[in-house]
């Protein structure tokens, strides 16, 4: 069959049912083949960056590979940001790009860009297909690499003159001898050593990240925590990997995490880290001051992460679910386990921190507080929604005040911190799960970066809901300027001009409403969320509201600002 038909056959064999993209000359053959294919739906986007983030949202909501496509040159380079975002957050993504003819590669032909070279540092693997016979194997390998081991993005760049050539499609992928990510549980001796450390600990904490979700390990994590009676922190990317309403749940740690999480780490004598990178947003910039008394057990499917940022006393390379299950079994088999009274006392100490230092909510009755908006959304949805966000203050408020009990209900940009991620990722999640309530909680600054994808929402009748926390600022930068730059709000205020987002929504045929009065908030949100189709609510919130707690850049965890000028230290 033609190489382009082989491409669709291989994608369908892998379970792909949606592709997000925008056509151009070198990918016209691909779009032409998709035009008559009933099994893979094409979603025409308004910007290639949107296509990449839609594929990410699809992948994060399902765990399956998200697929995006773009033409050569600027089309391909517009995918760089979502590819980098997927790399940082371990998202299984396949980007298929068009390239100039094979004989013209390297000649600076029209719309030629070395997208393989450009993306080399931000992909798990990449292919430049100049010979059609190589395309089927390249695609099968790309799909396999993207979703095995530590997931990530893979790029397949196809020269335009190869699509129409006849190729054979093998029944299965040829072996990849150079690619063998860890599978199954980690080494039994390391697992047993970890069980002994946890049993002997008086103040243990579990530190769980996005690897728990990508590794489908939420159930295994919950079982271990309950058996060993160990409190659990989940990172920004790990929210939902452990039930947020569970009595053992502490909260989100890090720069803007709940104070109890940081205090627990600082007082702990053993930390079980699962699927985390030990990044500076959790450990703070002065990493040596984080958890100074704790023995570190680090479980990760990517061996390169173990002891990369923080030395592990026990490193275990293995899949999260299998390793946690083996660890639970090893723990239960110990002749002597933990002292229940000591664990109860440790949990009570953490609960006291949670009571004394809850997430900060600004107190100003003259304006709507952004935290109130998130709390209202949680009440109305009863926690049963997929929440997508952009990046900034609104992202942190959503993470703090919306409680996630299940994995894959929280979709955000973590490692790269990409503004404009929210709306397209919500579209991808809605495509993947059409019967779910999908809400994009956006900031006004982030929303303007990709709001043109409202056209995609309306074109495909996707019932995505958008709630904008509109403070008229690039809020997170403004907060830093207020606290550390003598209130010099350089290039962060939109006061000179701010569009009417409800009117913009109306231009796309989407009902929109502007809310400025607290008394109107709950009803407006409830009405928008029960609307059968898409809807937008632009909530004007306190422009000076801040995200607390906060660990200032360049400081250690003990410098955490708990909330407001009068509450800078819990002691």
C-alpha positions as CSV (number, residue, x, y, z in Angstrom):
1,X,0.0,0.0,0.0
2,X,1.0,3.7,-0.2
3,X,3.2,4.9,2.6
4,X,0.5,7.3,3.6
5,X,-2.1,4.5,3.9
6,X,0.4,2.4,5.8
7,X,0.7,5.4,8.2
8,X,-3.0,5.3,9.0
9,X,-3.1,1.5,9.3
10,X,-0.3,1.6,11.8
11,X,-1.9,4.4,13.8
12,X,-5.2,2.5,13.9
13,X,-3.5,-0.7,15.0
14,X,-2.2,1.3,17.9
15,X,-5.6,2.5,18.9
16,X,-5.3,6.1,17.6
17,X,-8.7,7.6,16.8
18,X,-7.9,11.3,16.6
19,X,-5.2,13.6,15.1
20,X,-4.9,17.3,15.8
21,X,-3.2,19.4,13.1
22,X,-3.1,22.0,10.4
23,X,-2.3,21.2,6.8
24,X,0.4,22.5,4.4
25,X,2.0,21.3,1.2
26,X,4.2,18.5,2.6
27,X,1.3,16.9,4.7
28,X,-1.5,17.3,2.1
29,X,-1.2,13.6,1.3
30,X,-1.7,12.7,4.9
31,X,-4.7,15.0,5.3
32,X,-6.1,13.7,2.0
33,X,-5.9,10.1,3.3
34,X,-7.5,11.1,6.6
35,X,-10.3,12.8,4.7
36,X,-11.9,9.4,3.8
37,X,-10.9,7.5,6.9
38,X,-13.9,6.9,9.2
39,X,-11.8,5.5,12.1
40,X,-9.5,8.5,12.7
41,X,-11.1,11.9,13.1
42,X,-9.1,15.0,12.1
43,X,-9.3,18.1,14.3
44,X,-8.4,21.2,12.3
45,X,-6.7,23.6,14.7
46,X,-6.1,27.3,14.4
47,X,-2.4,27.2,15.3
48,X,0.0,24.3,15.4
49,X,0.9,25.0,19.1
50,X,-2.8,24.3,19.8
51,X,-2.5,20.9,18.0
52,X,0.4,19.8,20.2
53,X,-1.3,20.8,23.4
54,X,-4.5,19.1,22.3
55,X,-2.6,15.9,21.8
56,X,-1.1,16.4,25.2
57,X,-4.5,16.8,26.8
58,X,-5.7,13.7,25.0
59,X,-2.8,11.7,26.3
60,X,-2.9,13.0,29.8
61,X,-6.7,12.2,30.1
62,X,-6.3,8.7,28.8
63,X,-2.7,7.5,29.1
64,X,-2.7,6.7,25.3
65,X,-0.4,8.4,22.8
66,X,-1.7,11.7,21.6
67,X,-1.0,12.5,17.9
68,X,-0.4,15.9,16.3
69,X,0.7,16.8,12.8
70,X,2.1,19.9,11.1
71,X,3.6,20.9,7.8
72,X,7.3,21.7,7.3
73,X,9.2,24.8,8.4
74,X,7.0,27.2,10.5
75,X,4.3,24.5,11.0
76,X,6.9,22.2,12.5
77,X,8.6,24.8,14.6
78,X,5.2,25.8,16.0
79,X,5.2,22.4,17.6
80,X,8.4,22.9,19.5
81,X,6.7,24.3,22.6
82,X,4.3,21.4,23.0
83,X,7.0,18.9,22.3
84,X,9.2,20.5,25.0
85,X,6.2,20.6,27.3
86,X,5.5,16.8,26.7
87,X,9.2,16.0,27.3
88,X,9.3,17.8,30.6
89,X,6.0,16.2,31.8
90,X,6.6,12.7,30.4
91,X,3.6,12.8,28.1
92,X,3.3,10.1,25.3
93,X,3.2,12.3,22.2
94,X,3.7,11.5,18.5
95,X,4.4,14.5,16.3
96,X,4.2,13.7,12.5
97,X,5.7,16.6,10.5
98,X,6.1,17.1,6.8
99,X,9.4,17.8,5.2
100,X,10.6,19.0,1.8
101,X,11.5,16.3,-0.8
102,X,14.2,13.9,0.1
103,X,16.7,15.3,-2.5
104,X,16.1,18.8,-1.4
105,X,16.8,18.3,2.3
106,X,19.7,20.5,3.3
107,X,19.3,22.9,0.4
108,X,17.4,25.6,2.3
109,X,14.4,24.8,0.2
110,X,11.1,26.7,0.7
111,X,9.8,26.1,4.2
112,X,12.6,23.8,5.1
113,X,13.6,23.5,8.7
114,X,15.7,20.9,10.4
115,X,13.0,20.0,12.9
116,X,14.8,16.8,13.9
117,X,17.9,18.8,14.9
118,X,15.8,21.6,16.5
119,X,14.0,19.2,18.7
120,X,16.9,16.8,19.4
121,X,17.2,17.8,23.1
122,X,13.5,17.6,23.8
123,X,12.4,14.2,22.4
124,X,12.8,10.7,23.5
125,X,13.7,9.8,19.9
126,X,13.2,11.2,16.4
127,X,13.2,10.0,12.8
128,X,13.8,11.7,9.4
129,X,12.2,9.5,6.8
130,X,13.8,10.0,3.4
131,X,13.0,6.5,2.2
132,X,9.4,5.3,2.3
133,X,10.4,1.8,3.1
134,X,11.6,3.0,6.5
135,X,8.4,4.7,7.4
136,X,6.3,1.7,8.8
137,X,9.1,0.6,11.2
138,X,9.8,4.2,12.2
139,X,6.1,4.7,13.1
140,X,5.8,1.4,15.0
141,X,9.0,2.2,17.0
142,X,7.8,5.8,17.6
143,X,4.5,4.6,19.1
144,X,6.3,2.0,21.2
145,X,9.0,4.4,22.5
146,X,6.5,7.2,23.3
147,X,4.4,5.1,25.7
148,X,6.9,2.7,27.3
149,X,9.3,3.2,30.1
150,X,9.2,6.9,31.0
151,X,6.7,8.3,28.4
152,X,7.6,11.2,26.2
153,X,7.4,12.8,22.8
154,X,8.7,11.2,19.6
155,X,9.0,13.0,16.2
156,X,8.6,11.5,12.8
157,X,9.6,13.9,10.0
158,X,8.5,12.6,6.6
159,X,9.7,13.9,3.2
160,X,6.8,14.8,1.0
161,X,7.9,12.7,-1.9
162,X,7.7,9.5,0.1
163,X,4.0,9.5,1.0
164,X,2.9,8.1,-2.3
165,X,5.4,5.3,-2.6
166,X,4.4,1.7,-2.2
167,X,5.6,0.0,1.0
168,X,5.1,-3.3,2.9
169,X,3.5,-3.2,6.3
170,X,5.0,-5.8,8.7
171,X,2.7,-7.6,11.1
172,X,4.8,-6.5,14.0
173,X,7.6,-4.2,14.9
174,X,11.2,-5.4,14.5
175,X,13.2,-5.8,17.7
176,X,14.8,-2.7,19.2
177,X,17.9,-4.1,20.9
178,X,19.1,-0.6,22.0
179,X,15.9,0.2,23.8
180,X,15.1,-1.7,27.0
181,X,13.5,0.5,29.7
182,X,13.1,-1.1,33.2
183,X,10.0,-3.3,33.5
184,X,8.4,-4.9,36.4
185,X,9.4,-4.4,40.0
186,X,12.8,-3.2,41.1
187,X,15.6,-5.4,42.5
188,X,14.2,-7.6,45.4
189,X,17.0,-6.8,47.8
190,X,16.5,-3.0,47.3
191,X,12.8,-3.5,47.8
192,X,13.3,-5.4,51.0
193,X,15.8,-2.8,52.3
194,X,13.3,-0.1,51.6
195,X,10.6,-2.0,53.6
196,X,12.9,-2.2,56.6
197,X,13.7,1.5,56.5
198,X,10.0,2.4,56.4
199,X,9.2,0.0,59.2
200,X,11.9,1.5,61.4
201,X,11.0,5.1,60.7
202,X,9.2,7.2,63.3
203,X,8.2,10.0,60.9
204,X,8.0,8.7,57.4
205,X,6.4,10.5,54.4
206,X,5.6,9.4,50.9
207,X,6.5,11.8,48.2
208,X,4.6,10.9,45.0
209,X,4.8,12.5,41.6
210,X,3.5,12.3,38.1
211,X,5.1,8.9,37.6
212,X,2.4,7.4,39.8
213,X,-0.2,8.5,37.3
214,X,1.7,7.7,34.1
215,X,2.7,4.4,35.7
216,X,-1.0,3.6,36.6
217,X,0.1,3.1,40.2
218,X,-2.5,5.0,42.2
219,X,-4.1,1.9,43.6
220,X,-0.8,0.4,44.6
221,X,0.3,3.6,46.3
222,X,-3.0,3.8,48.3
223,X,-2.6,0.2,49.4
224,X,1.0,0.7,50.6
225,X,0.1,4.0,52.4
226,X,-2.7,2.3,54.3
227,X,-0.7,-0.9,55.2
228,X,2.2,1.1,56.5
229,X,0.1,4.1,57.8
230,X,2.3,6.6,56.1
231,X,1.1,10.2,55.2
232,X,1.3,11.1,51.5
233,X,2.3,14.2,49.6
234,X,1.6,14.5,45.9
235,X,3.4,17.0,43.7
236,X,1.6,19.3,41.3
237,X,1.9,16.6,38.6
238,X,0.9,13.9,41.0
239,X,-2.4,15.3,42.1
240,X,-5.1,12.6,41.9
241,X,-2.4,9.9,42.2
242,X,-3.6,9.5,45.8
243,X,-7.1,10.5,46.9
244,X,-7.2,14.1,48.1
245,X,-10.0,13.3,50.6
246,X,-8.1,10.4,52.1
247,X,-7.2,10.8,55.8
248,X,-3.5,10.1,55.0
249,X,-3.3,12.8,52.4
250,X,-1.2,15.8,53.5
251,X,-1.4,17.9,50.3
252,X,0.8,19.3,47.6
253,X,4.4,20.2,48.6
254,X,6.8,22.8,47.3
255,X,7.0,26.4,46.5
256,X,3.2,27.0,46.7
257,X,2.3,23.8,48.5
258,X,0.5,23.5,51.8
259,X,2.8,24.4,54.7
260,X,2.2,21.0,56.4
261,X,3.9,19.3,53.5
262,X,7.0,21.3,53.8
263,X,7.1,20.9,57.6
264,X,6.6,17.2,57.3
265,X,9.5,16.8,54.9
266,X,11.7,18.9,57.2
267,X,10.9,16.8,60.2
268,X,10.8,13.4,58.5
269,X,13.3,10.6,59.1
270,X,12.4,8.6,56.0
271,X,11.0,9.6,52.6
272,X,9.6,7.2,50.0
273,X,9.8,9.1,46.7
274,X,7.9,7.6,43.8
275,X,7.9,8.9,40.2
276,X,9.4,12.3,41.1
277,X,12.3,14.3,39.8
278,X,13.3,16.1,43.1
279,X,13.0,19.4,41.3
280,X,13.7,22.7,42.8
281,X,10.0,23.6,43.0
282,X,9.6,21.1,45.7
283,X,13.1,21.0,47.3
284,X,13.6,24.8,46.9
285,X,16.7,26.3,45.3
286,X,18.9,25.4,48.3
287,X,18.3,21.7,47.9
288,X,20.8,20.7,50.7
289,X,18.4,22.2,53.3
290,X,15.5,20.0,52.3
291,X,14.6,17.1,54.5
292,X,18.0,17.1,56.3
293,X,17.3,14.2,58.6
294,X,15.6,11.8,56.2
295,X,16.7,8.6,54.5
296,X,15.7,8.8,50.9
297,X,14.2,5.8,49.0
298,X,13.7,6.7,45.3
299,X,11.6,4.6,43.0
300,X,11.6,5.6,39.3
301,X,11.2,3.9,35.9
302,X,14.0,6.2,34.6
303,X,17.3,5.2,36.2
304,X,18.8,8.5,35.2
305,X,16.6,10.3,37.7
306,X,17.7,8.4,40.7
307,X,20.2,10.5,42.7
308,X,20.3,13.1,39.9
309,X,19.2,16.0,42.1
310,X,19.2,14.5,45.6
311,X,21.2,11.5,46.5
312,X,19.1,8.4,47.4
313,X,20.1,6.1,50.2
314,X,18.1,3.3,48.4
315,X,17.5,3.6,44.6
316,X,15.1,1.3,42.9
317,X,14.7,1.3,39.1
318,X,11.4,-0.2,38.2
319,X,7.8,0.4,37.2
320,X,5.9,2.3,39.8
321,X,2.9,0.0,40.2
322,X,4.9,-3.3,40.2
323,X,7.5,-1.9,42.6
324,X,5.0,-0.5,45.0
325,X,3.1,-3.8,45.0
326,X,6.4,-5.7,45.8
327,X,7.2,-3.2,48.5
328,X,3.8,-3.7,50.1
329,X,4.3,-7.4,50.1
330,X,7.8,-7.1,51.5
331,X,6.5,-4.8,54.2
332,X,3.7,-7.1,55.2
333,X,6.2,-10.0,55.4
334,X,8.4,-8.2,58.0
335,X,8.5,-9.9,61.4
336,X,8.3,-6.5,63.0
337,X,6.5,-3.6,61.5
338,X,5.9,0.0,62.6
339,X,4.6,1.1,66.0
340,X,0.9,2.2,65.3
341,X,0.9,4.6,68.3
342,X,4.0,6.4,66.9
343,X,2.5,6.6,63.5
344,X,-0.7,8.0,64.9
345,X,1.2,10.7,66.8
346,X,3.1,11.7,63.7
347,X,-0.2,11.9,61.7
348,X,-1.8,14.1,64.4
349,X,1.2,16.4,64.3
350,X,0.7,16.8,60.6
351,X,-3.0,17.4,61.0
352,X,-2.3,20.1,63.5
353,X,-0.1,21.9,60.9
354,X,-2.9,21.5,58.4
355,X,-5.4,23.1,60.8
356,X,-3.0,25.9,61.9
357,X,-1.7,26.8,58.5
358,X,-4.3,26.1,55.8
359,X,-4.0,27.5,52.3
360,X,-4.2,31.3,52.4
361,X,-7.3,33.0,51.1
362,X,-7.2,36.8,50.7
363,X,-9.6,38.7,52.9
364,X,-11.3,41.5,51.0
365,X,-15.0,41.5,50.8
366,X,-15.1,44.3,48.2
367,X,-13.9,42.0,45.5
368,X,-14.2,38.3,44.5
369,X,-11.3,36.3,45.7
370,X,-9.8,33.9,43.2
371,X,-9.7,31.1,45.7
372,X,-13.4,31.4,46.2
373,X,-14.0,30.8,42.5
374,X,-12.1,27.5,42.7
375,X,-13.9,26.5,45.8
376,X,-17.2,27.2,44.1
377,X,-16.3,25.1,41.1
378,X,-15.4,22.3,43.4
379,X,-18.7,22.5,45.2
380,X,-20.8,22.7,42.1
381,X,-19.0,19.8,40.4
382,X,-18.6,17.8,43.6
383,X,-15.1,17.0,42.4
384,X,-16.4,15.2,39.4
385,X,-14.7,17.1,36.5
386,X,-11.5,17.1,34.5
387,X,-9.7,20.4,35.3
388,X,-7.3,21.9,32.9
389,X,-5.3,25.0,33.5
390,X,-2.8,27.4,32.0
391,X,0.2,28.5,34.1
392,X,0.4,31.2,36.8
393,X,-1.5,32.2,39.9
394,X,-4.7,30.6,38.8
395,X,-2.9,27.3,38.3
396,X,-1.7,27.3,41.8
397,X,-5.1,28.3,43.2
398,X,-6.7,25.5,41.3
399,X,-4.2,23.0,42.6
400,X,-4.7,24.2,46.1
401,X,-8.4,24.4,46.3
402,X,-9.8,21.8,44.0
403,X,-9.6,18.3,45.5
404,X,-8.7,15.4,43.2
405,X,-9.6,11.8,44.2
406,X,-8.8,10.1,41.0
407,X,-5.9,10.2,38.5
408,X,-6.1,11.9,35.1
409,X,-8.6,14.5,36.4
410,X,-5.9,17.2,36.6
411,X,-4.3,18.4,33.4
412,X,-1.7,21.1,33.6
413,X,1.7,22.1,32.4
414,X,4.3,21.5,35.1
415,X,7.9,21.3,34.1
416,X,7.9,23.7,31.2
417,X,5.2,26.0,32.7
418,X,3.6,26.8,29.4
419,X,1.1,29.7,29.3
420,X,-1.6,29.0,26.7
421,X,-1.7,25.3,27.6
422,X,-5.2,25.3,29.2
423,X,-7.7,25.7,26.4
424,X,-6.1,23.4,23.8
425,X,-5.4,20.7,26.4
426,X,-9.1,20.9,27.5
427,X,-10.1,20.4,23.9
428,X,-7.9,17.3,23.7
429,X,-9.3,15.9,26.9
430,X,-12.8,16.5,25.7
431,X,-12.2,14.8,22.4
432,X,-10.7,11.8,24.3
433,X,-13.6,11.7,26.9
434,X,-16.7,13.2,25.2
435,X,-19.0,12.4,28.1
436,X,-16.9,14.0,30.8
437,X,-17.3,17.6,32.1
438,X,-14.1,19.4,31.1
439,X,-13.3,22.8,32.6
440,X,-10.4,25.1,31.5
441,X,-9.5,27.3,34.5
442,X,-7.6,30.1,32.8
443,X,-5.8,33.3,33.6
444,X,-6.5,36.3,31.5
445,X,-2.8,36.5,30.4
446,X,-2.6,32.9,29.5
447,X,-6.0,32.7,27.8
448,X,-5.1,35.4,25.2
449,X,-2.2,33.2,24.0
450,X,-4.4,30.5,22.5
451,X,-7.9,31.8,22.6
452,X,-8.3,31.3,18.9
453,X,-8.9,27.7,19.6
454,X,-12.4,28.7,20.7
455,X,-13.0,28.3,16.9
456,X,-12.0,24.7,17.2
457,X,-14.3,24.2,20.2
458,X,-17.2,25.6,18.2
459,X,-16.4,23.9,14.9
460,X,-16.5,20.4,16.5
461,X,-19.3,21.3,19.0
462,X,-17.1,20.4,22.0
463,X,-18.8,21.3,25.4
464,X,-15.6,22.7,27.0
465,X,-16.2,25.2,29.8
466,X,-13.8,28.1,30.3
467,X,-13.6,30.0,33.6
468,X,-11.2,32.9,33.5
469,X,-9.7,34.3,36.8
470,X,-9.3,37.8,35.4
471,X,-7.1,40.0,37.6
472,X,-5.8,42.3,34.9
473,X,-2.2,41.2,35.5
474,X,0.4,38.6,34.7
475,X,-0.4,37.7,38.3
476,X,2.5,35.5,39.3
477,X,5.1,37.9,38.0
478,X,3.2,40.8,39.6
479,X,3.3,39.0,42.9
480,X,7.1,38.7,42.7
481,X,7.4,42.3,41.8
482,X,5.3,43.3,44.8
483,X,7.2,41.2,47.2
484,X,10.8,41.4,45.9
485,X,10.9,44.3,43.4
486,X,9.6,47.2,45.4
487,X,6.2,47.1,43.7
488,X,7.6,48.1,40.3
489,X,5.0,46.5,38.1
490,X,7.1,46.5,34.9
491,X,5.2,45.1,31.9
492,X,2.7,43.0,34.0
493,X,-0.4,45.2,34.0
494,X,-3.1,44.9,31.3
495,X,-4.9,48.0,32.7
496,X,-4.2,50.1,29.6
497,X,-6.3,47.7,27.6
498,X,-8.1,44.5,28.4
499,X,-10.5,42.9,25.9
500,X,-14.1,41.8,26.8
501,X,-13.7,38.0,26.9
502,X,-17.5,37.4,27.0
503,X,-17.8,39.4,23.8
504,X,-14.9,37.4,22.2
505,X,-16.7,34.2,23.1
506,X,-19.9,35.6,21.5
507,X,-17.9,36.2,18.3
508,X,-17.2,32.5,18.2
509,X,-20.9,31.7,18.9
510,X,-20.2,30.6,22.5
511,X,-22.3,32.0,25.4
512,X,-20.2,34.1,27.7
513,X,-20.8,36.2,30.8
514,X,-18.8,38.6,32.9
515,X,-19.0,38.4,36.7
516,X,-17.9,41.2,38.9
517,X,-20.2,40.8,41.9
518,X,-19.7,37.9,44.4
519,X,-23.4,37.5,44.7
520,X,-23.6,36.5,41.0
521,X,-20.7,34.0,41.0
522,X,-22.3,30.7,42.1
523,X,-25.3,30.9,39.8
524,X,-23.3,32.0,36.8
525,X,-20.9,29.1,37.3
526,X,-23.7,26.6,37.8
527,X,-25.5,27.7,34.7
528,X,-22.3,27.6,32.6
529,X,-21.4,24.2,33.8
530,X,-24.8,22.7,33.0
531,X,-24.9,24.3,29.5
532,X,-25.0,21.5,27.0
533,X,-22.4,23.1,24.8
534,X,-19.3,25.3,25.4
535,X,-19.5,28.3,27.7
536,X,-17.2,31.0,29.1
537,X,-17.3,32.8,32.4
538,X,-15.0,35.7,32.9
539,X,-14.7,36.4,36.6
540,X,-13.1,39.7,37.7
541,X,-11.2,38.8,40.8
542,X,-9.1,40.7,43.3
543,X,-6.2,42.0,41.2
544,X,-3.8,42.0,44.2
545,X,-4.5,38.5,45.5
546,X,-1.4,36.4,46.1
547,X,-0.6,32.7,46.2
548,X,0.6,31.6,49.6
549,X,2.4,29.6,50.9
550,X,5.5,30.7,49.0
551,X,9.1,29.7,49.2
552,X,11.1,32.7,47.6
553,X,13.5,31.9,44.8
554,X,17.0,31.4,46.1
555,X,15.9,30.4,49.6
556,X,15.5,27.1,51.4
557,X,12.3,25.5,52.6
558,X,12.7,27.1,56.1
559,X,12.2,30.6,54.4
560,X,8.6,29.7,53.4
561,X,6.1,32.6,53.6
562,X,3.0,30.9,55.0
563,X,0.5,33.7,54.2
564,X,0.5,37.4,54.4
565,X,3.1,39.7,56.0
566,X,2.2,38.6,59.6
567,X,2.5,34.9,58.9
568,X,5.9,34.2,57.6
569,X,7.0,31.3,59.8
570,X,5.3,28.4,61.5
571,X,8.2,27.8,63.9
